[in-house]
Every structure is written in C-alpha cells, then in structure tokens.
Amino acid sequence: MLYHQRKTERMQLGRNIKSLRSLKGFPLKYVATELGMSISNLSNIENGITGIEQKTLHKLGQVLGVEPKQIQIFNAEKFFSIAVNA
C-alpha cells in the first residue's frame, strides 16, 4: 500500500512539473539541460516513473521561477479553471 501511495505522489508531482514547464513554454530539452540531466531522465520524472531528489526539485524551481513547494501543490485543473473564469 505504501508503495502505491509513493507511486501516486510521484505521478502527481510529475504531472505538476510537466504542466508548469509547458505553461512557461520551456521545451523538455532546455529544462533537462539546465538540470544537468538527460531528456529521458526528466521525461521519466514527468511521467512518474522515477522520483526526483529534493535538491533537483529546488533547482527545478529556480529554472521554472517558482518555489519548490509551488511545484508540489500545483493544481492544473484549478489553475485553468481560474484562468478561464477570469
């Protein structure tokens, strides 16, 4: 059960990363290069296949111009709902 929760958390965090990266208009290759990792590694993180280390999450926040906590709690559905209704 605990593994499933971790996997679910990885998948949600990956979706958040992908959504924020897309909103910023950053290609996968650009962000991967800025993080010093391969495109496939970042893709695996975005798809919830692998996790992300805290220090990498912090660096990702710098690249995306947001706090790491914002990446963790980002809700794309809520964001787009607010943007559409504004």
C-alpha positions in Angstrom: 0.0 0.0 0.0 2.8 2.5 0.9 4.4 1.9 -2.5 1.2 2.7 -4.2 1.0 6.0 -2.3 4.5 6.9 -3.3 3.8 6.0 -6.9 0.7 8.2 -6.9 2.7 11.0 -5.4 5.4 10.6 -8.0 2.9 10.6 -10.7 1.2 13.8 -9.4 4.4 15.6 -8.9 5.5 14.6 -12.5 2.2 16.0 -13.9 2.8 19.2 -12.0 6.3 19.6 -13.3 5.1 18.9 -16.9 2.2 21.4 -16.6 4.4 24.1 -15.2 7.1 23.5 -17.7 4.6 23.7 -20.5 3.0 26.9 -19.1 6.4 28.5 -19.0 6.9 27.4 -22.6 10.1 25.6 -21.8 11.0 22.6 -24.0 11.9 19.3 -22.2 15.4 19.6 -23.7 16.0 23.1 -22.2 14.9 22.1 -18.7 16.8 18.8 -18.7 20.0 20.7 -19.8 19.5 23.3 -17.1 19.2 20.5 -14.5 22.2 18.6 -15.9 20.2 15.5 -16.7 19.2 13.6 -19.8 15.9 14.3 -21.6 14.8 10.7 -20.9 15.5 11.1 -17.2 13.4 14.3 -17.0 10.7 12.6 -19.0 10.7 9.7 -16.6 10.2 12.1 -13.7 7.4 13.9 -15.5 5.7 10.5 -16.2 6.0 9.4 -12.6 8.4 6.5 -13.5 11.2 7.8 -11.3 11.2 10.2 -8.4 13.1 13.5 -8.0 15.6 14.3 -5.4 14.9 17.3 -3.2 18.0 19.2 -4.4 16.9 18.7 -8.0 13.4 19.8 -7.2 14.9 23.0 -5.7 17.0 23.6 -8.8 13.9 22.9 -11.0 12.1 25.6 -9.0 14.9 28.1 -9.9 14.7 27.1 -13.6 10.9 27.5 -13.7 10.9 30.6 -11.5 8.7 29.2 -8.7 9.2 27.9 -5.2 9.7 24.1 -4.9 6.5 23.9 -2.7 4.5 25.5 -5.6 5.6 22.7 -7.8 4.4 20.2 -5.3 1.0 21.7 -4.7 0.3 23.0 -8.2 -3.2 22.1 -9.5 -3.5 22.5 -13.2 -7.3 21.9 -13.2 -7.8 24.7 -10.7 -5.3 27.0 -12.4 -7.0 26.6 -15.8 -10.5 27.0 -14.2 -9.5 30.3 -12.7 -7.8 31.5 -15.9 -10.9 30.6 -18.0 -13.3 32.3 -15.5 -11.1 35.4 -15.1 
